[in-house]
Amino acid sequence: MQKNERSFSKKVEKFTGKSLFIITVIIVSLLLSIFAGQLGTILFYIVVLITLWAKRWDWKYFGITKPNWSITISKAFLFAIGIFILIDFLAQPLIESYFGKIDLSEVSGIQGNFLNYAVFIILGWILGGFCEEIIYRGYVLKRLAIILGDTNKAWLLSAVIASIVFGFAHSYQGPSGIIATAIIALLFGLIFIFNRNNLIVLVLTHGIYNMITITLIYLGKARMITDWVHGFLK
């Protein structure tokens, strides 16, 4: 029984590791995200979970190894704050000038509601920080880069592609939300290029960034900086 299970997992591992399979999953997930909302992300969850099982829970396949925690945590805080400043002070105001405001209606229930706030903080770490980084950086970006030749140019191109897929996965935020999240994803991708065996730094960066934005929504200050910039430029 155990031998049969091992044989089956080997077959699954071989199949899910094929370049054609990986590229097909990325394309189908992108199309689902564009035309069917969150179904694209759900497909990624299923494929990554099956791949992880077939790999016998080898987290290194996705770039997760034991980091130097003090350095990794310090980097994550700096990256998260830097990305927040770059997006809220520069990117978001510019994007919204052409494509309208980012649609945050799906998270409007957080404002002033501590229970919802606490739930979204947890989800922001688990689904955003952990799961999305495994999917979009550890799987999409890394696998594509290897398929394209595992060169620096291949990693950069893969970061761009992964950011587009990530942006459309947030299509519920409207055109501005798609563009803004794609830019954030590209910044995450660039960080991953320089930390290819330390996805944990991205998990922490993403989690901290989510925590900042969710806290501002809870306080009713989500647009504080962006609106200030809009007013300053008028």
Short mmCIF file of the C-alpha atoms (twelve columns), coordinates in Angstrom:
data_MODEL
# 
_entry.id   MODEL 
# 
loop_
_atom_site.group_PDB 
_atom_site.id 
_atom_site.type_symbol 
_atom_site.label_atom_id 
_atom_site.label_alt_id 
_atom_site.label_comp_id 
_atom_site.label_asym_id 
_atom_site.label_seq_id 
_atom_site.Cartn_x 
_atom_site.Cartn_y 
_atom_site.Cartn_z 
_atom_site.pdbx_PDB_model_num 
ATOM 1   C CA . MET A 1   0.000   0.000  0.000   1 
ATOM 2   C CA . GLN A 2   2.758   2.430  0.990   1 
ATOM 3   C CA . LYS A 3   4.780   1.461  -2.089  1 
ATOM 4   C CA . ASN A 4   1.766   2.097  -4.352  1 
ATOM 5   C CA . GLU A 5   1.178   5.476  -2.745  1 
ATOM 6   C CA . ARG A 6   4.822   6.419  -3.221  1 
ATOM 7   C CA . SER A 7   4.647   5.340  -6.867  1 
ATOM 8   C CA . PHE A 8   1.513   7.433  -7.395  1 
ATOM 9   C CA . SER A 9   3.055   10.503 -5.769  1 
ATOM 10  C CA . LYS A 10  6.111   10.124 -8.024  1 
ATOM 11  C CA . LYS A 11  3.854   10.124 -11.084 1 
ATOM 12  C CA . VAL A 12  2.024   13.202 -9.807  1 
ATOM 13  C CA . GLU A 13  5.353   14.891 -9.056  1 
ATOM 14  C CA . LYS A 14  6.604   14.189 -12.574 1 
ATOM 15  C CA . PHE A 15  3.369   15.423 -14.166 1 
ATOM 16  C CA . THR A 16  3.047   18.610 -12.098 1 
ATOM 17  C CA . GLY A 17  6.706   19.412 -12.743 1 
ATOM 18  C CA . LYS A 18  6.309   19.448 -16.532 1 
ATOM 19  C CA . SER A 19  6.815   22.861 -18.115 1 
ATOM 20  C CA . LEU A 20  3.661   22.539 -20.225 1 
ATOM 21  C CA . PHE A 21  1.554   21.794 -17.135 1 
ATOM 22  C CA . ILE A 22  2.943   24.774 -15.191 1 
ATOM 23  C CA . ILE A 23  2.478   27.198 -18.094 1 
ATOM 24  C CA . THR A 24  -1.058  25.896 -18.723 1 
ATOM 25  C CA . VAL A 25  -1.979  26.371 -15.049 1 
ATOM 26  C CA . ILE A 26  -0.680  29.950 -15.095 1 
ATOM 27  C CA . ILE A 27  -2.581  30.833 -18.283 1 
ATOM 28  C CA . VAL A 28  -5.830  29.189 -17.146 1 
ATOM 29  C CA . SER A 29  -5.596  30.837 -13.724 1 
ATOM 30  C CA . LEU A 30  -5.021  34.231 -15.339 1 
ATOM 31  C CA . LEU A 31  -8.065  33.789 -17.596 1 
ATOM 32  C CA . LEU A 32  -10.188 32.638 -14.657 1 
ATOM 33  C CA . SER A 33  -9.078  35.670 -12.641 1 
ATOM 34  C CA . ILE A 34  -10.076 37.993 -15.505 1 
ATOM 35  C CA . PHE A 35  -13.434 36.394 -16.292 1 
ATOM 36  C CA . ALA A 36  -14.448 34.519 -13.128 1 
ATOM 37  C CA . GLY A 37  -12.943 36.402 -10.180 1 
ATOM 38  C CA . GLN A 38  -11.362 34.295 -7.462  1 
ATOM 39  C CA . LEU A 39  -11.543 30.973 -9.351  1 
ATOM 40  C CA . GLY A 40  -8.042  31.632 -10.693 1 
ATOM 41  C CA . THR A 41  -6.623  31.877 -7.189  1 
ATOM 42  C CA . ILE A 42  -8.539  28.774 -6.099  1 
ATOM 43  C CA . LEU A 43  -7.000  26.810 -8.973  1 
ATOM 44  C CA . PHE A 44  -3.543  27.912 -7.826  1 
ATOM 45  C CA . TYR A 45  -4.308  26.788 -4.270  1 
ATOM 46  C CA . ILE A 46  -5.266  23.326 -5.511  1 
ATOM 47  C CA . VAL A 47  -2.268  22.937 -7.822  1 
ATOM 48  C CA . VAL A 48  0.256   24.193 -5.255  1 
ATOM 49  C CA . LEU A 49  -1.175  21.912 -2.555  1 
ATOM 50  C CA . ILE A 50  -1.020  18.874 -4.858  1 
ATOM 51  C CA . THR A 51  2.522   19.815 -5.920  1 
ATOM 52  C CA . LEU A 52  3.607   20.221 -2.319  1 
ATOM 53  C CA . TRP A 53  2.133   16.830 -1.416  1 
ATOM 54  C CA . ALA A 54  3.803   15.165 -4.410  1 
ATOM 55  C CA . LYS A 55  7.096   16.752 -3.380  1 
ATOM 56  C CA . ARG A 56  6.604   15.209 0.082   1 
ATOM 57  C CA . TRP A 57  6.264   18.672 1.641   1 
ATOM 58  C CA . ASP A 58  9.639   19.863 0.389   1 
ATOM 59  C CA . TRP A 59  9.310   23.597 1.073   1 
ATOM 60  C CA . LYS A 60  12.661  24.313 -0.595  1 
ATOM 61  C CA . TYR A 61  10.906  23.730 -3.932  1 
ATOM 62  C CA . PHE A 62  9.125   27.038 -3.318  1 
ATOM 63  C CA . GLY A 63  12.149  28.864 -1.922  1 
ATOM 64  C CA . ILE A 64  11.445  28.350 1.763   1 
ATOM 65  C CA . THR A 65  14.542  27.547 3.812   1 
ATOM 66  C CA . LYS A 66  15.537  28.317 7.389   1 
ATOM 67  C CA . PRO A 67  16.533  31.999 7.397   1 
ATOM 68  C CA . ASN A 68  18.625  34.176 9.644   1 
ATOM 69  C CA . TRP A 69  15.593  35.399 11.560  1 
ATOM 70  C CA . SER A 70  16.960  38.690 12.900  1 
ATOM 71  C CA . ILE A 71  18.188  39.827 9.474   1 
ATOM 72  C CA . THR A 72  15.064  38.530 7.694   1 
ATOM 73  C CA . ILE A 73  12.641  40.263 10.076  1 
ATOM 74  C CA . SER A 74  14.608  43.527 9.872   1 
ATOM 75  C CA . LYS A 75  14.606  43.377 6.068   1 
ATOM 76  C CA . ALA A 76  10.877  42.612 5.997   1 
ATOM 77  C CA . PHE A 77  10.003  45.673 8.087   1 
ATOM 78  C CA . LEU A 78  12.141  47.928 5.884   1 
ATOM 79  C CA . PHE A 79  10.748  46.445 2.661   1 
ATOM 80  C CA . ALA A 80  7.131   46.733 3.854   1 
ATOM 81  C CA . ILE A 81  7.496   50.363 4.953   1 
ATOM 82  C CA . GLY A 82  9.365   51.253 1.761   1 
ATOM 83  C CA . ILE A 83  6.704   49.676 -0.460  1 
ATOM 84  C CA . PHE A 84  3.917   51.354 1.523   1 
ATOM 85  C CA . ILE A 85  5.528   54.782 1.079   1 
ATOM 86  C CA . LEU A 86  6.191   54.192 -2.621  1 
ATOM 87  C CA . ILE A 87  2.638   53.022 -3.329  1 
ATOM 88  C CA . ASP A 88  0.647   55.482 -1.201  1 
ATOM 89  C CA . PHE A 89  2.723   58.585 -1.915  1 
ATOM 90  C CA . LEU A 90  3.549   58.005 -5.594  1 
ATOM 91  C CA . ALA A 91  1.931   55.085 -7.416  1 
ATOM 92  C CA . GLN A 92  -1.644  55.115 -6.124  1 
ATOM 93  C CA . PRO A 93  -2.292  58.853 -6.561  1 
ATOM 94  C CA . LEU A 94  -0.929  58.715 -10.113 1 
ATOM 95  C CA . ILE A 95  -2.907  55.579 -11.024 1 
ATOM 96  C CA . GLU A 96  -6.142  56.962 -9.581  1 
ATOM 97  C CA . SER A 97  -5.717  60.188 -11.555 1 
ATOM 98  C CA . TYR A 98  -6.270  58.175 -14.732 1 
ATOM 99  C CA . PHE A 99  -8.302  55.115 -13.703 1 
ATOM 100 C CA . GLY A 100 -10.382 56.242 -10.722 1 
ATOM 101 C CA . LYS A 101 -10.291 55.222 -7.088  1 
ATOM 102 C CA . ILE A 102 -9.346  51.726 -5.944  1 
ATOM 103 C CA . ASP A 103 -12.503 49.819 -4.992  1 
ATOM 104 C CA . LEU A 104 -12.166 48.765 -1.343  1 
ATOM 105 C CA . SER A 105 -15.868 47.982 -0.860  1 
ATOM 106 C CA . GLU A 106 -15.161 44.312 -0.130  1 
ATOM 107 C CA . VAL A 107 -13.233 45.279 2.992   1 
ATOM 108 C CA . SER A 108 -15.366 48.248 4.052   1 
ATOM 109 C CA . GLY A 109 -16.782 46.192 6.944   1 
ATOM 110 C CA . ILE A 110 -13.436 46.445 8.720   1 
ATOM 111 C CA . GLN A 111 -13.762 50.154 9.528   1 
ATOM 112 C CA . GLY A 112 -14.564 50.629 13.208  1 
ATOM 113 C CA . ASN A 113 -15.342 46.926 13.710  1 
ATOM 114 C CA . PHE A 114 -12.648 45.325 15.875  1 
ATOM 115 C CA . LEU A 115 -13.845 41.737 15.345  1 
ATOM 116 C CA . ASN A 116 -13.713 42.104 11.551  1 
ATOM 117 C CA . TYR A 117 -10.386 43.871 11.894  1 
ATOM 118 C CA . ALA A 118 -8.914  40.981 13.918  1 
ATOM 119 C CA . VAL A 119 -10.244 38.415 11.410  1 
ATOM 120 C CA . PHE A 120 -8.784  40.309 8.449   1 
ATOM 121 C CA . ILE A 121 -5.414  40.706 10.189  1 
ATOM 122 C CA . ILE A 122 -5.252  36.913 10.578  1 
ATOM 123 C CA . LEU A 123 -6.389  36.382 6.974   1 
ATOM 124 C CA . GLY A 124 -3.911  39.013 5.828   1 
ATOM 125 C CA . TRP A 125 -1.092  36.959 7.287   1 
ATOM 126 C CA . ILE A 126 -2.309  33.482 6.335   1 
ATOM 127 C CA . LEU A 127 -3.920  34.020 2.917   1 
ATOM 128 C CA . GLY A 128 -1.985  37.124 1.923   1 
ATOM 129 C CA . GLY A 129 1.413   36.812 3.512   1 
ATOM 130 C CA . PHE A 130 1.861   33.050 3.448   1 
ATOM 131 C CA . CYS A 131 -0.368  31.557 0.741   1 
ATOM 132 C CA . GLU A 132 -0.047  34.304 -1.882  1 
ATOM 133 C CA . GLU A 133 3.733   34.358 -1.583  1 
ATOM 134 C CA . ILE A 134 3.958   30.599 -2.053  1 
ATOM 135 C CA . ILE A 135 1.645   30.825 -5.073  1 
ATOM 136 C CA . TYR A 136 2.843   33.935 -6.894  1 
ATOM 137 C CA . ARG A 137 6.526   34.088 -5.968  1 
ATOM 138 C CA . GLY A 138 7.386   30.559 -4.836  1 
ATOM 139 C CA . TYR A 139 5.440   28.839 -7.602  1 
ATOM 140 C CA . VAL A 140 4.588   31.138 -10.528 1 
ATOM 141 C CA . LEU A 141 7.704   33.329 -10.520 1 
ATOM 142 C CA . LYS A 142 10.238  30.663 -9.580  1 
ATOM 143 C CA . ARG A 143 8.895   27.918 -11.853 1 
ATOM 144 C CA . LEU A 144 8.605   30.282 -14.826 1 
ATOM 145 C CA . ALA A 145 12.134  31.590 -14.273 1 
ATOM 146 C CA . ILE A 146 13.507  28.048 -14.294 1 
ATOM 147 C CA . ILE A 147 11.476  27.142 -17.389 1 
ATOM 148 C CA . LEU A 148 12.782  30.248 -19.189 1 
ATOM 149 C CA . GLY A 149 16.404  29.346 -18.503 1 
ATOM 150 C CA . ASP A 150 17.094  30.352 -14.888 1 
ATOM 151 C CA . THR A 151 19.038  33.462 -15.926 1 
ATOM 152 C CA . ASN A 152 18.719  36.927 -14.385 1 
ATOM 153 C CA . LYS A 153 16.709  38.069 -17.420 1 
ATOM 154 C CA . ALA A 154 14.443  35.024 -17.047 1 
ATOM 155 C CA . TRP A 155 13.819  35.867 -13.393 1 
ATOM 156 C CA . LEU A 156 13.053  39.504 -14.240 1 
ATOM 157 C CA . LEU A 157 10.638  38.541 -17.023 1 
ATOM 158 C CA . SER A 158 8.990   36.005 -14.716 1 
ATOM 159 C CA . ALA A 159 8.596   38.694 -12.052 1 
ATOM 160 C CA . VAL A 160 6.745   40.876 -14.573 1 
ATOM 161 C CA . ILE A 161 4.477   37.996 -15.663 1 
ATOM 162 C CA . ALA A 162 3.779   36.948 -12.067 1 
ATOM 163 C CA . SER A 163 2.894   40.541 -11.163 1 
ATOM 164 C CA . ILE A 164 0.351   40.719 -14.007 1 
ATOM 165 C CA . VAL A 165 -1.245  37.456 -12.865 1 
ATOM 166 C CA . PHE A 166 -1.288  38.750 -9.278  1 
ATOM 167 C CA . GLY A 167 -2.841  42.054 -10.370 1 
ATOM 168 C CA . PHE A 168 -5.751  40.372 -12.173 1 
ATOM 169 C CA . ALA A 169 -6.281  38.127 -9.149  1 
ATOM 170 C CA . HIS A 170 -7.339  41.371 -7.425  1 
ATOM 171 C CA . SER A 171 -9.739  42.457 -10.192 1 
ATOM 172 C CA . TYR A 172 -12.471 43.006 -7.565  1 
ATOM 173 C CA . GLN A 173 -10.602 46.228 -6.689  1 
ATOM 174 C CA . GLY A 174 -11.278 47.685 -10.130 1 
ATOM 175 C CA . PRO A 175 -8.779  48.896 -12.788 1 
ATOM 176 C CA . SER A 176 -6.743  50.987 -10.337 1 
ATOM 177 C CA . GLY A 177 -6.611  48.085 -7.883  1 
ATOM 178 C CA . ILE A 178 -5.350  45.723 -10.581 1 
ATOM 179 C CA . ILE A 179 -2.558  48.112 -11.567 1 
ATOM 180 C CA . ALA A 180 -1.583  48.989 -7.988  1 
ATOM 181 C CA . THR A 181 -1.435  45.373 -6.831  1 
ATOM 182 C CA . ALA A 182 0.537   44.451 -9.949  1 
ATOM 183 C CA . ILE A 183 3.114   47.116 -9.055  1 
ATOM 184 C CA . ILE A 184 3.249   45.844 -5.471  1 
ATOM 185 C CA . ALA A 185 3.698   42.297 -6.806  1 
ATOM 186 C CA . LEU A 186 6.514   43.457 -9.074  1 
ATOM 187 C CA . LEU A 187 8.290   44.986 -6.077  1 
ATOM 188 C CA . PHE A 188 7.791   41.722 -4.168  1 
ATOM 189 C CA . GLY A 189 9.178   39.889 -7.199  1 
ATOM 190 C CA . LEU A 190 12.291  42.060 -7.322  1 
ATOM 191 C CA . ILE A 191 12.888  41.363 -3.636  1 
ATOM 192 C CA . PHE A 192 12.531  37.628 -4.315  1 
ATOM 193 C CA . ILE A 193 15.055  37.789 -7.159  1 
ATOM 194 C CA . PHE A 194 17.667  38.889 -4.619  1 
ATOM 195 C CA . ASN A 195 16.434  36.428 -1.976  1 
ATOM 196 C CA . ARG A 196 15.675  33.341 -4.082  1 
ATOM 197 C CA . ASN A 197 16.103  30.875 -1.243  1 
ATOM 198 C CA . ASN A 198 14.414  33.004 1.386   1 
ATOM 199 C CA . LEU A 199 10.707  33.287 0.575   1 
ATOM 200 C CA . ILE A 200 10.150  33.875 4.294   1 
ATOM 201 C CA . VAL A 201 11.334  37.470 3.858   1 
ATOM 202 C CA . LEU A 202 8.489   37.965 1.333   1 
ATOM 203 C CA . VAL A 203 5.958   36.243 3.589   1 
ATOM 204 C CA . LEU A 204 6.865   38.647 6.395   1 
ATOM 205 C CA . THR A 205 7.018   41.697 4.098   1 
ATOM 206 C CA . HIS A 206 3.612   40.898 2.622   1 
ATOM 207 C CA . GLY A 207 2.114   40.205 6.046   1 
ATOM 208 C CA . ILE A 208 3.440   43.445 7.541   1 
ATOM 209 C CA . TYR A 209 2.259   45.434 4.507   1 
ATOM 210 C CA . ASN A 210 -1.225  43.903 4.807   1 
ATOM 211 C CA . MET A 211 -1.267  44.672 8.525   1 
ATOM 212 C CA . ILE A 212 -0.474  48.349 7.868   1 
ATOM 213 C CA . THR A 213 -3.189  48.733 5.205   1 
ATOM 214 C CA . ILE A 214 -5.833  46.795 7.184   1 
ATOM 215 C CA . THR A 215 -5.105  48.882 10.289  1 
ATOM 216 C CA . LEU A 216 -5.550  52.103 8.303   1 
ATOM 217 C CA . ILE A 217 -8.872  50.811 6.928   1 
ATOM 218 C CA . TYR A 218 -10.007 49.967 10.477  1 
ATOM 219 C CA . LEU A 219 -9.110  53.492 11.630  1 
ATOM 220 C CA . GLY A 220 -10.886 55.049 8.645   1 
ATOM 221 C CA . LYS A 221 -7.567  56.385 7.340   1 
ATOM 222 C CA . ALA A 222 -7.083  54.112 4.308   1 
ATOM 223 C CA . ARG A 223 -7.011  57.058 1.889   1 
ATOM 224 C CA . MET A 224 -5.348  59.550 4.210   1 
ATOM 225 C CA . ILE A 225 -2.024  59.756 2.366   1 
ATOM 226 C CA . THR A 226 -3.395  59.327 -1.150  1 
ATOM 227 C CA . ASP A 227 -6.052  62.024 -0.664  1 
ATOM 228 C CA . TRP A 228 -3.427  64.348 0.834   1 
ATOM 229 C CA . VAL A 229 -1.254  63.864 -2.249  1 
ATOM 230 C CA . HIS A 230 -4.254  64.506 -4.541  1 
ATOM 231 C CA . GLY A 231 -5.015  67.715 -2.618  1 
ATOM 232 C CA . PHE A 232 -1.379  68.799 -2.681  1 
ATOM 233 C CA . LEU A 233 -1.173  68.358 -6.477  1 
ATOM 234 C CA . LYS A 234 -4.337  70.376 -7.199  1 
# 
